[in-house]
Amino acid sequence: MQRVFITGASSGIGAALAAAYAQQGAMLGLVARRRDMLEQLRAGLAHPERHQLYVLDVTDHGALQEAAQDFLAVAGGIDVVIANAGISQGTLTEYAEDIPVFERIIATNVTATVATFHPFIAAMKDQMKARPQDCRLVGIGSVAGIRGLPGAEAYSASKAAVISYCESLRIELRASGIKVVTIAPGYIDTPMTQVNHYRMPFLMPVQKFAARALAAIAAGDSYRVIPWQMGVVAKLLRLLPNSVYDFAFSKAPHKKRNL
């Protein structure tokens, strides 16, 4: 039975990943800020009695560490940790009132990813020494982290940081046998994207995304863009000269500022 710890589990990608792992018989540690939504999620999962709920904000690193230690004790170890908690909001550097929004996005999307992984690395290393097994640390990036998007300065920066951080960690932990997997979603049909008032190419149902993400995690892929079509687009965009990219995206629709 796999033991899986997921942050940002109450809705969207986190809830879909939880449902997919529960269907496979996993024991879950589910982290989110909203108790009612976590309890509703657990009630609908396969084997609800197995799953532990942790109501906290991932920017509270002390609470996150306590949750991790509790889950390790209850589950007797860990197999997969998914740092999925994330927020998105339109931001513009020219507005002073957006600076706290930048800080909140970086704290939630980047620093909390580090704080999520930290308590589990020593336990995973001990498990690997006692009995070699598959252990995964999974960071949820975004195609928005591949090239900066106008009006999404904080979100693009945060997801670029997640991708680079996970790459550094992957190399650092290579000798230990712990796999670090980076998943970069494109447009996935979740509450986060449902507020976008513009066309979203290759929009994917969240359950389909979860199935593909689980396959990538099980395979220990170092980096996977889902859906694959967005991976092709992202590679092409990365190859564009800055002048061409800037011209093409200068009038792209912006995510709404909602301070």
DOTORBA-499540 format. One record per residue: y, z, x of N, C-alpha, C, O in turn; residue in three letters. Coordinates in steps of 0.001 Angstrom, whole numbers, padded with zeros to 6 digits, always signed. Example, Ala and Ser with C-alpha at 12.3 -4.5 7.8 and 13.67 -1.06 7.14 Angstrom:
-005690+007800+013190-004500+007800+012300-003300+007800+013200-003319+008465+014236ALA -002250+007080+012850-001060+007140+013670+000030+007870+012900+001138+008039+013409SER 
***
This chain:
-001196+000000+000847+000000+000000+000000+001250+000000+000885+001437+000899+001705MET +002102-001016+000711+003330-001080+001476+004340-000038+001006+004419+000289-000178GLN +005106+000471+001960+006174+001422+001675+007494+000731+002007+007748+000358+003152ARG +008330+000569+000975+009520-000277+001101+010750+000491+000644+010758+001080-000437VAL +011783+000482+001467+013043+001171+001192+014121+000111+001006+014320-000726+001887PHE +014830+000134-000142+015793-000912-000484+017112-000281-000897+017145+000566-001789ILE +018198-000688-000254+019518-000254-000697+020120-001314-001626+019713-002476-001621THR +021096-000879-002417+021685-001800-003394+020658-002274-004398+020628-003447-004771GLY +019806-001338-004838+018618-001710-005615+018844-001787-007114+017952-002226-007839ALA +020004-001377-007602+020141-001215-009052+020331-002512-009825+020130-002536-011039SER +020716-003598-009144+020941-004855-009860+020821-006016-008894+020653-005820-007690SER +020906-007225-009425+020961-008419-008602+019767-008594-007683+018620-008383-008076GLY +020064-008985-006445+019009-009253-005465+018158-008015-005213+016935-008121-005125ILE +018783-006835-005093+018026-005614-004829+017010-005315-005915+015863-004980-005619GLY +017422-005434-007173+016508-005168-008287+015378-006190-008329+014236-005840-008623ALA +015688-007441-008037+014654-008484-008041+013653-008261-006912+012453-008460-007105ALA +014126-007852-005742+013214-007540-004639+012334-006349-004998+011135-006346-004716LEU +012935-005339-005621+012161-004165-006041+011056-004565-007012+009913-004129-006870ALA +011390-005388-007991+010395-005813-008980+009265-006595-008320+008097-006415-008665ALA +009612-007461-007371+008595-008276-006706+007673-007415-005854+006459-007620-005855ALA +008235-006454-005128+007391-005575-004313+006542-004651-005183+005376-004408-004872TYR +007117-004137-006268+006346-003267-007161+005164-004031-007754+004082-003467-007914ALA +005360-005293-008077+004281-006104-008630+003146-006269-007632+001988-006437-008016GLN +003486-006221-006345+002466-006307-005297+001803-004959-005013+000909-004868-004171GLN +002244-003911-005719+001640-002598-005555+002320-001698-004550+001750-000678-004163GLY +003520-002042-004114+004220-001241-003109+004747+000062-003688+004923+000206-004898ALA +004994+001011-002783+005715+002242-003118+007150+002054-002646+007378+001660-001503MET +008121+002333-003515+009504+001998-003232+010412+003217-003128+010257+004197-003856LEU +011363+003129-002201+012497+004035-002164+013712+003227-002566+014092+002296-001856GLY +014328+003558-003681+015387+002739-004265+016719+003467-004192+016857+004586-004687LEU +017697+002822-003570+019003+003436-003316+020090+002664-004056+020150+001437-003982VAL +020939+003384-004763+022114+002786-005406+023026+003912-005867+022651+005084-005835ALA +024239+003540-006299+025203+004543-006738+025006+004959-008186+025414+006056-008567ARG +024384+004102-009010+024346+004318-010457+022967+004813-010898+022000+004051-010925ARG +022894+006096-011242+021608+006686-011612+021009+006021-012846+019808+005751-012882ARG +021833+005754-013857+021293+005193-015091+020630+003844-014841+019575+003555-015406ASP +021235+003030-014006+020661+001716-013727+019403+001835-012867+018460+001064-013044MET +019380+002795-011937+018167+003010-011142+017017+003482-012023+015888+003013-011882LEU +017304+004407-012929+016250+004910-013805+015743+003818-014740+014547+003736-015020GLU +016654+002987-015217+016251+001868-016065+015390+000888-015280+014396+000375-015795GLN +015772+000628-014036+014983-000261-013184+013586+000301-012971+012597-000405-013170LEU +013495+001568-012569+012192+002170-012294+011292+002132-013523+010095+001871-013405ARG +011852+002387-014695+011052+002395-015920+010402+001044-016187+009338+000976-016803ALA +011035-000030-015728+010499-001360-015965+009612-001894-014856+009076-002997-014968GLY +009449-001119-013774+008643-001588-012646+007174-001266-012837+006812-000335-013555LEU +006336-002054-012181+004914-001711-012111+004777-000390-011365+005475-000165-010376ALA +003883+000489-011827+003604+001792-011208+004879+002624-011021+005173+003044-009902HIS +005627+002866-012080+006913+003574-011934+006774+004949-011302+007712+005430-010668PRO +005613+005596-011462+005433+006944-010929+005451+006974-009407+005627+008041-008818GLU +005274+005839-008764+005239+005790-007300+006623+005796-006655+006755+006155-005485ARG +007640+005409-007393+008901+005040-006781+009907+006188-006766+010054+006913-007750HIS +010591+006341-005642+011573+007402-005445+012979+006840-005619+013280+005743-005148GLN +013836+007597-006297+015216+007178-006514+016167+008032-005686+016005+009248-005584LEU +017166+007370-005094+018172+008055-004293+019549+007565-004733+019946+006433-004458TYR +020256+008443-005418+021566+008089-005964+022630+008477-004930+022900+009661-004726VAL +023222+007490-004292+024204+007745-003253+024988+006476-002961+024599+005376-003353LEU +026091+006656-002271+026888+005550-001759+026471+005335-000309+026458+006283+000476ASP +026133+004103+000056+025624+003848+001410+026658+004098+002492+026303+004159+003669VAL +027930+004246+002131+028932+004604+003139+028897+006096+003462+029569+006544+004391THR +028120+006867+002702+027887+008280+003004+026650+008341+003903+025524+008435+003414ASP +026865+008286+005193+025748+008147+006127+024846+009377+006149+023642+009261+006378HIS +025426+010556+005911+024610+011760+005854+023629+011715+004699+022451+012029+004868GLY +024109+011325+003521+023239+011216+002344+022179+010142+002555+021034+010298+002129ALA +022561+009064+003209+021608+007983+003475+020512+008449+004422+019341+008120+004232LEU +020890+009216+005444+019895+009748+006379+018949+010703+005658+017741+010658+005892GLN +019466+011559+004795+018616+012491+004051+017633+011726+003155+016464+012097+003052GLU +018110+010666+002515+017236+009865+001660+016124+009227+002477+014965+009216+002063ALA +016483+008696+003636+015479+008065+004497+014419+009080+004932+013222+008799+004881ALA +014868+010252+005355+013917+011278+005800+013020+011732+004656+011827+011964+004853GLN +013590+011858+003462+012782+012253+002310+011732+011195+002003+010572+011524+001754ASP +012132+009931+002018+011168+008875+001709+010068+008805+002769+008900+008611+002431PHE +010425+008958+004036+009407+008973+005094+008389+010088+004859+007189+009897+005056LEU +008882+011255+004436+007986+012382+004193+007096+012141+002984+005892+012397+003029ALA +007689+011650+001906+006924+011428+000669+005923+010284+000830+004784+010375+000373VAL +006361+009208+001486+005521+008016+001606+004563+008094+002786+003585+007349+002849ALA +004843+008994+003718+003976+009103+004889+004200+008004+005904+003322+007714+006716GLY +005384+007383+005863+005687+006309+006804+006503+005229+006129+006964+005400+005001GLY +006681+004116+006823+007522+003039+006309+007021+001696+006835+006556+001596+007970ILE +007119+000678+006004+006717-000667+006407+007886-001647+006402+008024-002462+007314ASP +008725-001564+005374+009833-002516+005233+011095-001755+004821+011064-000950+003890VAL +012197-002011+005514+013506-001477+005141+014428-002661+004894+014596-003514+005766VAL +015026-002718+003708+015908-003831+003354+017314-003293+003123+017569-002575+002156ILE +018226-003653+004033+019631-003270+003889+020318-004339+003046+020858-005319+003562ALA +020282-004122+001748+020766-005123+000801+022120-004771+000195+022811-005659-000304ASN +022515-003505+000226+023765-003099-000426+024931-003921+000111+025111-004051+001322ALA +025711-004466-000800+026853-005264-000374+027829-005470-001513+027452-005437-002684GLY +029090-005683-001160+030115-005960-002153+030895-007197-001720+030977-007516-000534ILE +031458-007877-002697+032238-009081-002429+033509-009039-003262+033489-008664-004434SER +034610-009429-002639+035887-009440-003339+036829-010381-002612+036821-010448-001383GLN +037628-011096-003355+038619-011956-002738+039639-011139-001970+040127-010126-002472GLY +039966-011566-000759+040938-010852+000064+041827-011851+000786+041384-012937+001160THR +043078-011474+000978+044035-012289+001730+044784-011394+002708+045361-010380+002316LEU +044773-011768+003960+045350-010939+005014+046840-010708+004826+047369-009695+005283THR +047517-011621+004167+048968-011497+004014+049385-010325+003129+050544-009910+003157GLU +048444-009784+002339+048774-008684+001440+048334-007352+002051+047151-007150+002328TYR +049284-006457+002257+048968-005152+002846+047956-004383+002001+047121-003652+002533ALA +048038-004553+000673+047129-003811-000201+045681-004275-000077+044771-003618-000583GLU +045462-005411+000599+044087-005871+000798+043419-005220+002002+042201-005319+002154ASP +044187-004560+002857+043590-003964+004055+042539-002904+003711+041467-002912+004316ILE +042802-001981+002754+041738-001040+002374+040510-001747+001785+039389-001257+001914PRO +040727-002900+001139+039593-003661+000605+038752-004200+001763+037523-004137+001723VAL +039420-004734+002800+038708-005166+004011+037843-004024+004544+036657-004199+004825PHE +038464-002858+004676+037756-001713+005263+036545-001325+004423+035486-001007+004963GLU +036702-001352+003102+035592-000998+002220+034447-002010+002320+033276-001632+002332ARG +034792-003288+002391+033761-004326+002497+033015-004213+003823+031788-004309+003848ILE +033734-004014+004916+033081-003869+006220+032200-002621+006245+031084-002655+006762ILE +032705-001517+005684+031931-000269+005664+030643-000420+004872+029599+000095+005271ALA +030714-001127+003748+029542-001279+002873+028572-002333+003390+027358-002126+003383THR +029111-003461+003838+028255-004590+004194+027738-004537+005623+026656-005047+005912ASN +028502-003925+006516+028122-003947+007939+027682-002568+008431+026525-002382+008807VAL +028606-001603+008428+028284-000290+008997+027127+000370+008258+026299+001043+008871THR +027068+000180+006935+025967+000778+006171+024629+000122+006488+023583+000751+006330ALA +024646-001135+006934+023395-001767+007373+022848-001038+008593+021652-000759+008669THR +023724-000730+009549+023318+000032+010733+022804+001409+010312+021758+001857+010782VAL +023542+002074+009428+023163+003419+008981+021864+003413+008192+021146+004413+008174ALA +021552+002297+007538+020285+002180+006798+019110+002051+007756+018077+002692+007562THR +019260+001234+008779+018160+001013+009723+017917+002221+010630+016774+002559+010938PHE +019000+002859+011050+018916+003899+012085+017824+004943+011854+017047+005191+012777HIS +017715+005575+010672+016746+006662+010522+015288+006212+010582+014393+007043+010741PRO +015039+004914+010459+013664+004436+010379+013112+003907+011700+011898+003753+011839PHE +013973+003629+012666+013492+002980+013884+012546+003872+014665+011499+003408+015115ILE +012890+005151+014838+012010+006059+015573+010660+006188+014868+009617+006183+015523ALA +010672+006302+013544+009418+006403+012782+008575+005145+012944+007357+005228+013100ALA +009216+003988+012909+008475+002728+013087+007863+002653+014485+006718+002227+014641MET +008624+003066+015499+008094+003037+016860+006894+003969+016998+005909+003623+017651LYS +006973+005152+016385+005841+006085+016428+004629+005487+015733+003506+005608+016223ASP +004849+004848+014603+003746+004208+013885+003099+003126+014746+001874+003010+014790GLN +003925+002335+015428+003410+001249+016259+002571+001789+017417+001581+001172+017810MET +002968+002945+017963+002206+003549+019066+000867+004084+018572-000157+003941+019239LYS +000891+004705+017387-000332+005290+016837-001314+004215+016379-002519+004321+016606ALA -000781+003182+015734-001636+002089+015214-000764+000866+015005+000069+000848+014099ARG -000947-000170+015838-000124-001372+015676-000172-001895+014246-001250-002072+013679PRO +000989-002141+013671+001073-002616+012305+002375-003379+012122+003253-003352+012985GLN +002488-004053+011000+003698-004822+010725+004788-003909+010185+004606-003255+009158ASP +005919-003866+010876+007093-003144+010404+008274-004103+010410+008451-004883+011346CYS +009079-004038+009358+010176-004983+009205+011484-004257+008889+011524-003360+008047ARG +012550-004660+009580+013915-004306+009216+014568-005596+008727+014593-006596+009444LEU +015094-005568+007508+015589-006796+006875+017066-006651+006557+017461-005766+005798VAL +017882-007520+007139+019311-007547+006843+019628-008709+005919+019169-009830+006139GLY +020408-008442+004891+020808-009497+003953+022188-009998+004359+023198-009324+004160ILE +022205-011197+004932+023454-011842+005304+023933-012729+004166+023817-012364+002996GLY +024466-013885+004505+024930-014847+003504+025317-016132+004223+025681-016108+005398SER +025237-017248+003517+025745-018486+004101+027260-018388+004319+027824-019134+005120VAL +027912-017469+003605+029350-017256+003816+029640-016723+005210+030786-016755+005659ALA +028614-016233+005901+028793-015741+007255+028630-016813+008313+028806-016543+009501GLY +028295-018029+007897+028076-019107+008864+029380-019812+009218+029632-020129+010380ILE +030209-020053+008195+031571-020526+008430+032490-019780+007476+032129-019516+006329ARG +033679-019441+007958+034605-018668+007139+035071-019438+005923+035397-020622+006008GLY +035098-018756+004789+035525-019371+003535+036928-018881+003167+037223-017695+003313LEU +037778-019767+002701+039138-019354+002334+039125-018362+001182+038376-018518+000218PRO +039964-017342+001295+040045-016339+000243+038939-015312+000280+038936-014368-000510GLY +037995-015487+001194+036874-014545+001323+036809-014043+002763+035734-013947+003355ALA +037969-013728+003308+038053-013389+004726+037191-012173+005071+036445-012195+006050GLU +037296-011123+004273+036538-009905+004557+035042-010129+004349+034229-009707+005171ALA +034680-010793+003252+033258-011008+002972+032631-011909+004027+031548-011605+004529TYR +033300-013025+004376+032768-013922+005399+032616-013188+006728+031595-013320+007403SER +033627-012421+007098+033563-011675+008350+032415-010676+008342+031707-010528+009338ALA +032230-009987+007210+031174-008977+007139+029791-009596+007263+028919-009039+007930SER +029584-010737+006627+028262-011358+006666+027996-012032+008008+026851-012087+008457LYS +029051-012550+008656+028886-013048+010022+028468-011904+010943+027626-012077+011825ALA +029068-010732+010726+028724-009558+011532+027274-009135+011302+026576-008785+012253ALA +026817-009164+010056+025425-008801+009760+024461-009741+010484+023473-009296+011069VAL +024753-011043+010439+023880-012020+011089+023820-011774+012594+022733-011758+013172ILE +024969-011583+013232+024998-011352+014678+024371-010011+015047+023644-009905+016035SER +024664-008983+014237+024079-007662+014493+022556-007719+014442+021883-007195+015329TYR +022015-008351+013408+020556-008429+013265+019930-009220+014408+018826-008910+014854CYS +020640-010241+014877+020124-010998+016021+020059-010114+017263+019061-010128+017982GLU +021108-009352+017516+021109-008432+018654+019978-007414+018528+019258-007150+019491SER +019829-006848+017334+018791-005834+017109+017403-006439+017257+016496-005797+017789LEU +017235-007663+016793+015931-008339+016895+015487-008439+018351+014333-008160+018679ARG +016409-008837+019216+016076-008974+020637+015819-007601+021251+014893-007421+022042ILE +016657-006640+020870+016527-005283+021404+015173-004668+021075+014592-003966+021903GLU +014660-004931+019856+013416-004300+019401+012177-005163+019635+011072-004772+019258LEU +012348-006318+020247+011233-007253+020411+010021-006615+021077+008889-006795+020627ARG +010261-005870+022148+009151-005266+022889+008407-004217+022078+007233-003954+022338ALA +009073-003616+021098+008442-002568+020290+007477-003132+019260+006616-002414+018750SER +007620-004413+018954+006794-005022+017898+007420-004956+016524+006897-005554+015583GLY +008539-004237+016381+009242-004190+015093+009961-005518+014888+010706-005964+015760ILE +009741-006146+013748+010377-007421+013441+011696-007188+012700+011765-006378+011777LYS +012725-007900+013113+014012-007875+012412+014186-009236+011741+014196-010273+012404VAL +014321-009215+010434+014402-010435+009632+015797-010534+009025+016284-009584+008412VAL +016430-011680+009197+017728-011926+008557+017532-012930+007432+017048-014039+007658THR +017911-012539+006224+017890-013430+005068+019332-013780+004715+020157-012891+004503ILE +019630-015069+004652+020981-015512+004303+020923-016236+002963+020601-017424+002916ALA +021230-015540+001881+021221-016193+000575+022363-017194+000441+023458-016995+000968PRO +022073-018275-000281+023133-019153-000745+023657-018600-002051+023862-017393-002180GLY +023875-019474-003021+024329-019013-004335+023109-018595-005156+022269-019422-005509TYR +023028-017301-005452+021933-016737-006234+022527-016210-007541+023598-015603-007541ILE +021835-016442-008641+022353-016077-009965+022239-014569-010174+021207-014070-010623ASP +023309-013853-009842+023369-012398-009958+024740-012016-010513+025622-012869-010607THR +024934-010743-010885+026268-010328-011333+027370-010615-010325+028517-010827-010719PRO +027049-010628-009018+028065-010894-008006+028594-012322-008094+029787-012557-007901MET +027703-013282-008388+028137-014680-008452+028561-015096-009856+029264-016093-010021THR +028143-014348-010858+028464-014740-012235+029951-014636-012541+030405-015169-013553GLN +030710-013970-011698+032156-013884-011902+032898-015048-011239+034109-015191-011411VAL +032180-015876-010485+032822-017011-009819+033134-018105-010825+032260-018523-011584ASN +034370-018568-010833+034775-019595-011786+034885-020952-011096+035881-021661-011239HIS +033854-021289-010355+033806-022590-009700+032342-023009-009548+031428-022195-009679TYR +032149-024270-009274+030799-024819-009158+030089-024215-007939+030667-024119-006856ARG +028833-023811-008132+028050-023220-007052+026820-024087-006799+025858-024023-007564MET +026834-024887-005749+025721-025805-005497+024417-025073-005221+024391-024023-004579PRO +023330-025662-005729+021970-025146-005506+021799-023707-005996+021056-022928-005400PHE +022485-023362-007078+022369-022016-007647+020910-021727-007983+020255-022523-008657LEU +020408-020597-007517+018977-020273-007647+018773-019022-008502+019496-018041-008327MET +017801-019033-009427+017475-017807-010172+017057-016697-009213+016388-016950-008212PRO +017452-015481-009524+017237-014387-008580+015750-014077-008384+015352-013663-007295VAL +014920-014270-009420+013491-014001-009263+012848-014988-008293+011966-014623-007516GLN +013297-016234-008346+012791-017252-007420+013222-016919-005996+012445-017058-005051LYS +014462-016482-005856+014938-016051-004539+014068-014917-004000+013659-014950-002839PHE +013785-013923-004828+013012-012759-004380+011634-013174-003886+011163-012663-002870ALA +010984-014090-004589+009657-014544-004169+009717-015193-002792+008847-014962-001952ALA +010735-015998-002565+010867-016668-001268+011256-015681-000174+010814-015809+000968ARG +012077-014704-000519+012462-013697+000462+011257-012865+000890+011090-012584+002077ALA +010419-012469-000064+009223-011691+000280+008313-012476+001209+007730-011907+002132LEU +008184-013773+000976+007345-014603+001848+007918-014649+003259+007172-014562+004234ALA +009246-014785+003375+009891-014825+004690+009731-013491+005411+009499-013460+006620ALA +009856-012390+004672+009706-011058+005265+008271-010845+005734+008041-010349+006837ILE +007322-011215+004907+005911-011054+005277+005569-011868+006519+004781-011429+007357ALA +006161-013055+006637+005904-013916+007795+006627-013434+009042+006334-013891+010147ALA +007581-012504+008869+008350-012020+010003+009333-013040+010525+009662-013040+011712GLY +009810-013917+009644+010791-014924+010063+012023-014246+010651+012511-013252+010114ASP +012513-014784+011742+013696-014188+012352+014946-014462+011530+015859-013637+011481SER +014985-015635+010879+016184-016025+010128+015781-017044+009076+015097-018023+009378TYR +016202-016815+007848+015861-017746+006778+017029-017857+005802+017514-016847+005291ARG +017477-019081+005545+018460-019357+004506+017713-019732+003239+016817-020577+003274VAL +018071-019114+002120+017439-019378+000827+018537-019655-000197+019440-018834-000361ILE +018479-020807-000898+017479-021875-000833+017637-022740+000418+018690-022746+001054PRO +016582-023465+000754+016592-024233+001998+017687-025295+002001+018207-025649+003060TRP +018039-025806+000818+019084-026836+000765+020403-026311+001322+021142-027036+001989GLN +020688-025031+001036+021908-024443+001570+021819-024265+003084+022836-024272+003778MET +020604-024106+003585+020415-024042+005032+020788-025348+005697+021407-025355+006761GLY +020411-026457+005072+020775-027776+005605+022285-027954+005582+022888-028399+006558VAL +022896-027592+004431+024351-027713+004307+025051-026850+005358+026016-027283+005988VAL +024555-025630+005539+025175-024711+006491+025119-025263+007915+026089-025155+008665ALA +023974-025858+008289+023848-026438+009630+024817-027593+009816+025426-027743+010875LYS +024955-028409+008776+025886-029534+008862+027328-029038+008988+028107-029571+009777LEU +027673-028020+008207+029026-027464+008279+029310-026876+009658+030428-026978+010163LEU +028295-026258+010266+028476-025669+011585+028769-026725+012632+029444-026458+013626ARG +028251-027940+012402+028441-029029+013356+029785-029735+013211+030217-030446+014118LEU +030454-029537+012057+031728-030216+011835+032795-029723+012812+032890-028521+013060LEU +033590-030619+013362+034738-030164+014160+035661-029311+013283+035731-029507+012070PRO +036357-028377+013901+037234-027487+013143+038256-028255+012318+038541-027877+011182ASN +038805-029319+012867+039830-030072+012145+039281-030665+010859+039960-030669+009833SER +038053-031165+010912+037427-031753+009724+037088-030659+008714+037347-030803+007519VAL +036507-029568+009203+036156-028460+008302+037402-027888+007631+037405-027639+006425TYR +038452-027683+008409+039685-027108+007866+040278-027989+006778+040723-027493+005743ASP +040284-029288+007013+040822-030218+006017+039970-030200+004746+040504-030171+003637PHE +038649-030216+004909+037742-030296+003763+037805-029046+002896+037667-029131+001676ALA +038013-027880+003519+037933-026629+002771+039297-025984+002502+039360-024904+001913PHE +040367-026621+002918+041687-026010+002737+042052-025832+001271+042840-024949+000933SER +041493-026653+000405+041792-026545-001023+040560-026093-001828+040493-026285-003043LYS +039601-025498-001133+038414-024993-001822+038806-023834-002748+039762-023115-002455ALA +038083-023640-003862+038409-022535-004774+038224-021178-004098+037305-020993-003300PRO +039096-020243-004421+039063-018898-003845+038393-017922-004807+038509-018042-006026HIS +037692-016959-004224+037220-015838-005039+038422-015030-005491+039353-014809-004717LYS +038406-014597-006719+039537-013897-007311+039787-012562-006628+038858-011796-006373LYS +041062-012292-006335+041460-010964-005884+041484-010044-007090+042085-010368-008113ARG +040829-008896-006971+040727-007976-008106+040901-006571-007596+039939-005809-007505ASN +042123-006227-007265+042389-004936-006623+042471-003803-007624+042690-002655-007239LEU 
***
